[in-house]
Structure formats: C-alpha cells, structure tokens
Amino acid sequence: MLRYLGSLAAILFLGACENDFNLLQEAHQKKGNEEMVRDVVLHYTDSGRLEVLLKAPVIKRTLQNNIPKQEFTEGIYCEFYDDSLRLKARLTARYAIRDENKRLMTARDQVVLVSADSTRLESEELIWDEGRAIVYSNKFVKWSRGKEVGTGFFFQADQSFKKIQMRKTEADNIVIPGLGRDEE
C-alpha cells in the first residue's frame, strides 16, 4: 500500500496546482542526502481505487548506506478505506518512519487507531508491514469501545481491519466482536 511513497516527489510535482517554481522549492527542499517535503497529502490507490489518504506536515527522506528512509518528524494522519470506499480506520501518531526496502512503516509516540465502529486502539508503537498486508504492535496496547476497555501486549490486523487479533489480554472476560483472541 505504501509502495507508492517512494515516488513521493513525482506525485507532489504532478499534483501541484500551480507552476510557480518558488512554491515548489518551498515545498521540496534538498540538503546533502536529505530531501524534505512540507504539507504533504498523498492518495494511495490500487487500480484507481483509494486505499489510504496520508497527511503529514513534514516528510524527510534520507539515503544512508543505500537504505532509503522516510521520516514523518512532525506526525502523521492516515485514513484507510475498504473496496467500497468506506472509511475503515483512522491512524494518528506524533512520529513515523518508513523503511522503503523492507516496506515497513513504524508509527510511534501517542499512536491512536480508531476503526469505523469506534473501536479505539492506543499504543506507543504500531507497525504496518506492506508486504504481509498487516498492522501490528508487540508493545502495550489499550483498546476501548463504549464502556468496554481492555489492555494487552499484542495486536494484529489485516490492513483492511476485517481480521483483528489480540493476545495476552488483561481483560480476558471481555469479548469484542471483530476483536478476537488467539489461543495460546
């Protein structure tokens, strides 16, 4: 899904409404092996269908030891859509980093994921594995929906958020439809 992020500069330039060179220079700055883009709005599509809307105040792209990385140093906001273009979930975090080669994006620092049914997941880290098409966290997580609340140390979902699993919960007696617990 984030495979298109590598072509970030091309998308920004092709999607620019104005041809003012100074505006493009302000939006995209390069210094050494580092590129910085400000006020980014990206639409990730597959076969013309919107899958993810990503917004970030700053994306810093670096190349170190031939490993391209993208850092969202001032936070990230994502909306995930299903095949019918219905909003499935929203993700916010104060920081994120993406390893282009491994196709992994790690969101950190006050990560909040809210699904369409208002189930809320909070953690200090959430990882999006594009190759396996999953979102997971091995860190402490807290989920809530209405008055139901639980905590645990493992969360995993497919990127469409249809199949959600949680293990090692502290509130094992609470069952949330769509949020199952693997057998240990």
Number of C-alpha atoms within 10 A of each C-alpha: 16 20 14 15 18 16 9 17 15 12 15 17 14 9 11 12 8 9 9 9 9 9 11 15 11 11 17 19 13 13 8 7 10 15 16 19 22 16 12 15 17 18 18 18 15 12 6 7 14 18 25 23 16 20 20 22 15 20 25 19 21 19 13 10 6 8 11 17 23 22 21 24 15 15 22 24 20 19 20 22 22 17 12 9 12 12 16 21 22 19 20 23 24 18 20 25 21 23 14 17 12 13 17 20 21 19 27 20 16 16 21 24 21 19 18 14 10 13 18 19 21 21 23 17 21 28 19 23 20 16 12 11 12 17 21 20 20 16 14 16 22 19 21 16 15 8 5 12 16 18 21 18 16 18 26 20 18 16 23 18 20 12 13 20 17 21 18 16 18 13 12 12 8 13 12 15 7 13 19 14 17 10 7 5
